[in-house]
Amino acid sequence: VSGVLSRRQKRLWSLILSDAPIQNPDKEMVLEAFISGIRQTVRQNGLAVLPWDKASDNLRARINLLHRAGVSEGVEFPDLSDEWLADNLEEWLKPWCAGMTRLEHLKRLDMKAVITGLLSWQSREALDRLAPTHFTVPSGSSIAIDYTAGGQPVLAVRLQEMFGSATTPSIAGGRVPLLLHLLSPAGRPVQVTSDLVGFWVSSYHMVKKEMKGRYPRHHWPDDPMEAEPARGIRRRKIED
């Protein structure tokens, strides 16, 4: 199914006696047919027919996280699973498809706006508070959270920027810990953990030994929970 054609035909059983385009088809009937075509395509190929991008994927994942976790604080977060979206196209997608007749027209959609439109003002405010797009780490850097990795939201941050922290970062009022992807100064993963203190008291010392040889100009303290966080190379003190 690639689009909707509006035609008037006169038939005698399977024999077409006349066939002509309808000049001014009923808009609601065209829209219903278009949504029916989308439904058939979604059943065959999934929701990839829609123009999702990183921003809309992350927004949807944030909402789904709070829905699954049952975090509400007085507001409700809808179920935006593949199953729900596929089964309820009329409710959430149809209002945005007025005037469309071909699947390629779906490229016009701003999926982030479509998903945002499912939330009340109160839900949007609660979403930004409970599942923020960024997290401020001890160094002061504001780092984007990846909610699309599957399951636990991911915070990829350079290890030195977490010095001085004795708690694992969390969201949703402390209910959902972030999965830390601790990175080397070159931005490569050296540890994945949702237990920061456990890492400091165990694996850190092995990581420190290896990283200190590779990156001697960076700070590798003996007690990372008491050390100052750093964004870059440690500055040397000038002695008199």
C-alpha atoms as a printed R data frame, in Angstrom:
    type eleno elety resid chain resno       x      y       z
1   ATOM     1    CA   VAL     A     1   0.000  0.000   0.000
2   ATOM     2    CA   SER     A     2   1.559  3.278  -1.125
3   ATOM     3    CA   GLY     A     3  -1.375  5.673  -1.060
4   ATOM     4    CA   VAL     A     4  -5.076  6.395  -1.446
5   ATOM     5    CA   LEU     A     5  -6.771  6.762  -4.830
6   ATOM     6    CA   SER     A     6 -10.273  8.242  -5.023
7   ATOM     7    CA   ARG     A     7 -12.131  6.818  -8.025
8   ATOM     8    CA   ARG     A     8 -15.748  6.123  -9.007
9   ATOM     9    CA   GLN     A     9 -16.315  2.841 -10.815
10  ATOM    10    CA   LYS     A    10 -19.387  1.188 -12.318
11  ATOM    11    CA   ARG     A    11 -19.101 -2.598 -12.317
12  ATOM    12    CA   LEU     A    12 -20.968 -5.615 -13.507
13  ATOM    13    CA   TRP     A    13 -19.571 -8.198 -11.143
14  ATOM    14    CA   SER     A    14 -15.823 -8.150 -11.948
15  ATOM    15    CA   LEU     A    15 -16.260 -6.282 -15.219
16  ATOM    16    CA   ILE     A    16 -15.460 -2.550 -14.934
17  ATOM    17    CA   LEU     A    17 -17.929 -0.600 -17.075
18  ATOM    18    CA   SER     A    18 -16.600  2.864 -16.217
19  ATOM    19    CA   ASP     A    19 -13.758  4.266 -14.127
20  ATOM    20    CA   ALA     A    20 -13.089  7.938 -13.383
21  ATOM    21    CA   PRO     A    21 -11.336  9.904 -10.621
22  ATOM    22    CA   ILE     A    22 -13.452 11.633  -7.990
23  ATOM    23    CA   GLN     A    23 -12.724 15.332  -8.158
24  ATOM    24    CA   ASN     A    24 -13.670 16.265  -4.588
25  ATOM    25    CA   PRO     A    25 -13.614 13.113  -2.441
26  ATOM    26    CA   ASP     A    26 -14.897 13.165   1.103
27  ATOM    27    CA   LYS     A    27 -11.896 14.159   3.238
28  ATOM    28    CA   GLU     A    28 -12.864 11.973   6.179
29  ATOM    29    CA   MET     A    29 -13.262  8.919   3.964
30  ATOM    30    CA   VAL     A    30  -9.851  9.560   2.395
31  ATOM    31    CA   LEU     A    31  -8.290  9.914   5.844
32  ATOM    32    CA   GLU     A    32  -9.922  6.694   7.053
33  ATOM    33    CA   ALA     A    33  -8.606  4.855   4.001
34  ATOM    34    CA   PHE     A    34  -5.149  6.342   4.530
35  ATOM    35    CA   ILE     A    35  -5.026  5.208   8.175
36  ATOM    36    CA   SER     A    36  -6.242  1.770   7.103
37  ATOM    37    CA   GLY     A    37  -3.332  1.599   4.669
38  ATOM    38    CA   ILE     A    38  -0.885  2.653   7.372
39  ATOM    39    CA   ARG     A    39  -2.270 -0.040   9.661
40  ATOM    40    CA   GLN     A    40  -1.684 -2.694   7.023
41  ATOM    41    CA   THR     A    41   1.866 -1.445   6.432
42  ATOM    42    CA   VAL     A    42   2.601 -1.357  10.172
43  ATOM    43    CA   ARG     A    43   1.398 -4.944  10.537
44  ATOM    44    CA   GLN     A    44   3.802 -5.988   7.801
45  ATOM    45    CA   ASN     A    45   6.819 -3.788   8.532
46  ATOM    46    CA   GLY     A    46   6.355 -2.338  12.020
47  ATOM    47    CA   LEU     A    47   6.414  1.306  13.073
48  ATOM    48    CA   ALA     A    48   9.564  1.999  11.050
49  ATOM    49    CA   VAL     A    49   7.265  3.346   8.317
50  ATOM    50    CA   LEU     A    50   7.036  6.503  10.434
51  ATOM    51    CA   PRO     A    51   9.879  9.075  10.450
52  ATOM    52    CA   TRP     A    52  11.269  8.455  13.931
53  ATOM    53    CA   ASP     A    53  14.560 10.166  14.776
54  ATOM    54    CA   LYS     A    54  16.861 10.230  17.792
55  ATOM    55    CA   ALA     A    55  14.912 12.981  19.558
56  ATOM    56    CA   SER     A    56  11.509 11.326  19.141
57  ATOM    57    CA   ASP     A    57  12.895  7.880  20.035
58  ATOM    58    CA   ASN     A    58  14.413  9.271  23.228
59  ATOM    59    CA   LEU     A    59  11.205 11.125  24.154
60  ATOM    60    CA   ARG     A    60   9.129  8.003  23.663
61  ATOM    61    CA   ALA     A    61  11.601  5.936  25.712
62  ATOM    62    CA   ARG     A    62  11.476  8.480  28.569
63  ATOM    63    CA   ILE     A    63   7.692  8.255  28.718
64  ATOM    64    CA   ASN     A    64   7.711  4.457  28.514
65  ATOM    65    CA   LEU     A    65  10.264  4.265  31.327
66  ATOM    66    CA   LEU     A    66   8.015  6.195  33.704
67  ATOM    67    CA   HIS     A    67   4.971  4.235  32.570
68  ATOM    68    CA   ARG     A    68   6.692  0.901  33.272
69  ATOM    69    CA   ALA     A    69   8.138  2.096  36.574
70  ATOM    70    CA   GLY     A    70   4.721  3.289  37.718
71  ATOM    71    CA   VAL     A    71   6.106  6.731  38.540
72  ATOM    72    CA   SER     A    72   3.281  9.252  38.405
73  ATOM    73    CA   GLU     A    73   3.413 11.889  41.172
74  ATOM    74    CA   GLY     A    74  -0.156 12.849  40.362
75  ATOM    75    CA   VAL     A    75  -0.009 12.516  36.562
76  ATOM    76    CA   GLU     A    76  -0.300  9.596  34.166
77  ATOM    77    CA   PHE     A    77   2.218  8.602  31.532
78  ATOM    78    CA   PRO     A    78   0.725  6.675  28.597
79  ATOM    79    CA   ASP     A    79   1.827  3.301  27.307
80  ATOM    80    CA   LEU     A    80   3.745  4.047  24.097
81  ATOM    81    CA   SER     A    81   4.867  0.504  23.382
82  ATOM    82    CA   ASP     A    82   4.971 -0.741  19.791
83  ATOM    83    CA   GLU     A    83   1.854 -2.806  20.477
84  ATOM    84    CA   TRP     A    84  -0.193  0.110  21.808
85  ATOM    85    CA   LEU     A    85   0.863  2.488  19.044
86  ATOM    86    CA   ALA     A    86   0.108 -0.089  16.324
87  ATOM    87    CA   ASP     A    87  -3.335 -0.852  17.783
88  ATOM    88    CA   ASN     A    88  -4.393  2.763  18.334
89  ATOM    89    CA   LEU     A    89  -3.411  4.654  15.185
90  ATOM    90    CA   GLU     A    90  -6.756  6.482  15.090
91  ATOM    91    CA   GLU     A    91  -6.208  7.897  18.564
92  ATOM    92    CA   TRP     A    92  -2.679  9.268  18.257
93  ATOM    93    CA   LEU     A    93  -1.692  9.436  14.569
94  ATOM    94    CA   LYS     A    94  -4.879 10.169  12.631
95  ATOM    95    CA   PRO     A    95  -5.193 13.831  13.745
96  ATOM    96    CA   TRP     A    96  -1.781 14.551  12.205
97  ATOM    97    CA   CYS     A    97  -2.501 12.949   8.836
98  ATOM    98    CA   ALA     A    98  -5.232 15.240   7.500
99  ATOM    99    CA   GLY     A    99  -4.635 15.967   3.820
100 ATOM   100    CA   MET     A   100  -2.179 13.096   3.343
101 ATOM   101    CA   THR     A   101  -2.830 10.511   0.650
102 ATOM   102    CA   ARG     A   102   0.530  8.756   0.146
103 ATOM   103    CA   LEU     A   103   2.871  6.996   2.575
104 ATOM   104    CA   GLU     A   104   5.704  9.264   1.481
105 ATOM   105    CA   HIS     A   105   3.702 12.166   2.943
106 ATOM   106    CA   LEU     A   106   4.420 10.723   6.393
107 ATOM   107    CA   LYS     A   107   7.924 12.184   6.056
108 ATOM   108    CA   ARG     A   108   6.354 15.545   6.865
109 ATOM   109    CA   LEU     A   109   5.531 14.426  10.392
110 ATOM   110    CA   ASP     A   110   7.460 15.749  13.378
111 ATOM   111    CA   MET     A   111   7.284 12.636  15.541
112 ATOM   112    CA   LYS     A   112   8.520 14.457  18.615
113 ATOM   113    CA   ALA     A   113   5.587 16.864  18.309
114 ATOM   114    CA   VAL     A   114   3.214 13.943  17.706
115 ATOM   115    CA   ILE     A   115   4.334 12.186  20.894
116 ATOM   116    CA   THR     A   116   4.392 15.407  22.921
117 ATOM   117    CA   GLY     A   117   0.800 15.974  21.862
118 ATOM   118    CA   LEU     A   118  -0.230 12.898  23.860
119 ATOM   119    CA   LEU     A   119   0.846 14.562  27.118
120 ATOM   120    CA   SER     A   120  -0.944 17.134  29.209
121 ATOM   121    CA   TRP     A   121   0.913 20.245  30.333
122 ATOM   122    CA   GLN     A   122   1.235 18.705  33.806
123 ATOM   123    CA   SER     A   123   2.636 15.480  32.348
124 ATOM   124    CA   ARG     A   124   5.215 17.377  30.287
125 ATOM   125    CA   GLU     A   125   6.403 19.256  33.359
126 ATOM   126    CA   ALA     A   126   6.603 16.042  35.384
127 ATOM   127    CA   LEU     A   127   8.423 14.268  32.544
128 ATOM   128    CA   ASP     A   128  11.175 16.903  32.459
129 ATOM   129    CA   ARG     A   129  11.560 16.622  36.225
130 ATOM   130    CA   LEU     A   130  11.388 12.825  36.593
131 ATOM   131    CA   ALA     A   131  13.107 11.754  33.373
132 ATOM   132    CA   PRO     A   132  15.304 14.699  32.344
133 ATOM   133    CA   THR     A   133  17.147 14.747  29.046
134 ATOM   134    CA   HIS     A   134  20.436 15.641  30.787
135 ATOM   135    CA   PHE     A   135  22.152 14.968  34.108
136 ATOM   136    CA   THR     A   136  24.647 17.292  35.791
137 ATOM   137    CA   VAL     A   137  27.661 15.292  36.992
138 ATOM   138    CA   PRO     A   138  30.074 16.301  39.814
139 ATOM   139    CA   SER     A   139  32.378 18.149  37.400
140 ATOM   140    CA   GLY     A   140  29.508 20.436  36.451
141 ATOM   141    CA   SER     A   141  29.064 19.047  32.957
142 ATOM   142    CA   SER     A   142  25.491 18.543  31.759
143 ATOM   143    CA   ILE     A   143  25.455 15.206  29.936
144 ATOM   144    CA   ALA     A   144  22.673 13.726  27.809
145 ATOM   145    CA   ILE     A   145  20.966 10.583  29.090
146 ATOM   146    CA   ASP     A   146  20.311  7.847  26.540
147 ATOM   147    CA   TYR     A   147  16.937  6.251  27.228
148 ATOM   148    CA   THR     A   148  16.917  4.182  24.039
149 ATOM   149    CA   ALA     A   149  19.622  1.659  24.955
150 ATOM   150    CA   GLY     A   150  16.991 -0.737  26.311
151 ATOM   151    CA   GLY     A   151  15.868 -1.157  29.896
152 ATOM   152    CA   GLN     A   152  18.046  1.068  32.047
153 ATOM   153    CA   PRO     A   153  18.839  4.633  30.950
154 ATOM   154    CA   VAL     A   154  22.527  5.201  30.173
155 ATOM   155    CA   LEU     A   155  24.820  8.040  31.219
156 ATOM   156    CA   ALA     A   156  28.123  7.943  29.320
157 ATOM   157    CA   VAL     A   157  30.620 10.129  31.200
158 ATOM   158    CA   ARG     A   158  34.391 10.403  31.551
159 ATOM   159    CA   LEU     A   159  35.496  8.675  34.719
160 ATOM   160    CA   GLN     A   160  37.316 11.740  36.109
161 ATOM   161    CA   GLU     A   161  34.107 13.767  35.993
162 ATOM   162    CA   MET     A   162  32.551 11.435  38.581
163 ATOM   163    CA   PHE     A   163  35.292 11.861  41.214
164 ATOM   164    CA   GLY     A   164  33.870 12.980  44.536
165 ATOM   165    CA   SER     A   165  30.581 11.131  44.112
166 ATOM   166    CA   ALA     A   166  29.685  8.396  46.577
167 ATOM   167    CA   THR     A   167  26.251  7.671  45.112
168 ATOM   168    CA   THR     A   168  25.040  6.287  41.813
169 ATOM   169    CA   PRO     A   169  23.175  8.939  39.787
170 ATOM   170    CA   SER     A   170  19.462  8.278  39.523
171 ATOM   171    CA   ILE     A   171  16.266  9.739  38.093
172 ATOM   172    CA   ALA     A   172  12.546  9.425  38.803
173 ATOM   173    CA   GLY     A   173  12.937 10.751  42.312
174 ATOM   174    CA   GLY     A   174  15.745  8.292  43.045
175 ATOM   175    CA   ARG     A   175  13.732  5.256  41.944
176 ATOM   176    CA   VAL     A   176  15.672  4.499  38.752
177 ATOM   177    CA   PRO     A   177  19.502  4.343  38.843
178 ATOM   178    CA   LEU     A   178  21.398  5.306  35.716
179 ATOM   179    CA   LEU     A   179  23.646  2.774  34.055
180 ATOM   180    CA   LEU     A   180  27.044  4.461  33.997
181 ATOM   181    CA   HIS     A   181  29.312  4.003  31.015
182 ATOM   182    CA   LEU     A   182  32.529  5.306  32.551
183 ATOM   183    CA   LEU     A   183  34.883  6.505  29.845
184 ATOM   184    CA   SER     A   184  38.629  6.939  29.511
185 ATOM   185    CA   PRO     A   185  40.062 10.405  28.727
186 ATOM   186    CA   ALA     A   186  39.829  9.356  25.068
187 ATOM   187    CA   GLY     A   187  36.110  8.654  25.440
188 ATOM   188    CA   ARG     A   188  36.357  4.861  25.365
189 ATOM   189    CA   PRO     A   189  34.364  2.735  27.863
190 ATOM   190    CA   VAL     A   190  36.447  1.340  30.742
191 ATOM   191    CA   GLN     A   191  33.592  0.212  33.003
192 ATOM   192    CA   VAL     A   192  29.811 -0.250  32.887
193 ATOM   193    CA   THR     A   193  28.114 -0.145  36.262
194 ATOM   194    CA   SER     A   194  24.999  0.880  38.156
195 ATOM   195    CA   ASP     A   195  26.906  0.644  41.456
196 ATOM   196    CA   LEU     A   196  29.355  3.540  41.504
197 ATOM   197    CA   VAL     A   197  30.540  2.998  45.083
198 ATOM   198    CA   GLY     A   198  31.134 -0.681  44.365
199 ATOM   199    CA   PHE     A   199  33.275  0.323  41.396
200 ATOM   200    CA   TRP     A   200  35.303  2.841  43.442
201 ATOM   201    CA   VAL     A   201  36.178  0.291  46.126
202 ATOM   202    CA   SER     A   202  36.925 -2.603  43.792
203 ATOM   203    CA   SER     A   203  37.531 -2.343  40.050
204 ATOM   204    CA   TYR     A   204  38.690  1.286  40.061
205 ATOM   205    CA   HIS     A   205  42.148  0.414  41.338
206 ATOM   206    CA   MET     A   206  42.740 -1.973  38.439
207 ATOM   207    CA   VAL     A   207  41.415  0.597  35.976
208 ATOM   208    CA   LYS     A   208  43.582  3.277  37.591
209 ATOM   209    CA   LYS     A   209  46.709  1.168  37.149
210 ATOM   210    CA   GLU     A   210  46.043  0.696  33.455
211 ATOM   211    CA   MET     A   211  44.825  4.220  32.714
212 ATOM   212    CA   LYS     A   212  47.638  5.939  34.628
213 ATOM   213    CA   GLY     A   213  50.147  4.378  32.249
214 ATOM   214    CA   ARG     A   214  48.188  5.451  29.187
215 ATOM   215    CA   TYR     A   215  47.185  8.906  30.400
216 ATOM   216    CA   PRO     A   216  49.839 10.093  32.884
217 ATOM   217    CA   ARG     A   217  48.850 13.750  32.567
218 ATOM   218    CA   HIS     A   218  45.387 13.032  33.983
219 ATOM   219    CA   HIS     A   219  44.511 12.764  37.656
220 ATOM   220    CA   TRP     A   220  44.213  9.245  39.092
221 ATOM   221    CA   PRO     A   221  43.695  9.685  42.869
222 ATOM   222    CA   ASP     A   222  43.946  6.898  45.417
223 ATOM   223    CA   ASP     A   223  40.565  7.845  46.938
224 ATOM   224    CA   PRO     A   224  38.220  8.794  44.091
225 ATOM   225    CA   MET     A   225  35.288  9.449  46.433
226 ATOM   226    CA   GLU     A   226  37.215 12.271  48.119
227 ATOM   227    CA   ALA     A   227  38.928 13.651  45.003
228 ATOM   228    CA   GLU     A   228  37.941 16.744  43.053
229 ATOM   229    CA   PRO     A   229  36.169 15.962  39.770
230 ATOM   230    CA   ALA     A   230  37.983 17.081  36.630
231 ATOM   231    CA   ARG     A   231  36.975 17.707  33.042
232 ATOM   232    CA   GLY     A   232  40.453 17.599  31.537
233 ATOM   233    CA   ILE     A   233  44.144 17.391  32.274
234 ATOM   234    CA   ARG     A   234  45.227 18.159  35.818
235 ATOM   235    CA   ARG     A   235  47.113 21.435  36.073
236 ATOM   236    CA   ARG     A   236  50.454 21.262  37.825
237 ATOM   237    CA   LYS     A   237  51.110 23.552  40.752
238 ATOM   238    CA   ILE     A   238  53.899 26.063  40.269
239 ATOM   239    CA   GLU     A   239  56.269 26.056  43.223
240 ATOM   240    CA   ASP     A   240  58.298 29.119  44.349
